[in-house]
């Protein structure tokens, strides 16, 4: 606190306080988006959107990753874990009793979720397994690819280290799910996002722009990083799924 008794606003308040930045955070909370998608949703010029994205990146609330489908495009992601940490600090700065704890476990949820990537060999298989494991099968999780290939052995090893068996997993073409209904469809790679088909019932869709660990020179550690990223995103996804009571009503 300064000698005048005025304290500096916490980092989150400074970063998110501008109306455009708050809109950007709100849009990115639902999934990763490219600049042209953000400009369309906000109805603002690209130079203004890019300026405020730069402010959010400086605060480490948002990260950027070059698209693997179109190298001219960039996908932006909201770091929900870091956002939760900063929100907790902002509350505590105002009063100790306002410090937020980590997100509580989601109320038991159900539904059908489909994860898609190109090969259905690592990212989407891992996401399917993590969601099914996290909910003890209450959420019916599926995965598929636009060009399926055998499940990567590193994906099997990484899931095994988490107590999840991927040994019997098989790659599936996304055409096998044509006409089926899902509550949420999540694309995990930039290429499959461009060819994702329409599904009946207008399911909620989201894009998680996650790099393919199979082409990462780090090898196995890259698969561990992807698993960590997926696990964190799935924990937040659970808070957006319907409860059994909601689905029955």
Buried (B, 14 or more C-beta within 10 A) or exposed (E): EEEEEEEEEBBBBBBBEEEBBEBBBEBBEEBBBBBEBBBEBBEBEEEEBBEBBEBBBEBBBBBBBEBBBEEEBBBBBBBBBBBBBBBBBBBBBEEEEEBEEEEEEBEBBBBBBBBBBBBBBBBBBBBBBBBBBBBEEBBBBBBBBBBBEEBBEBBBEBBEEBEBEBEEBEBBEBEEBEEEEBBBBBBBBBBBBEEBEEBEEEBBBBBBBBBBBBEBEEEBEBBBBBBEBBBEBBBBBBEBBBBEEEEEE
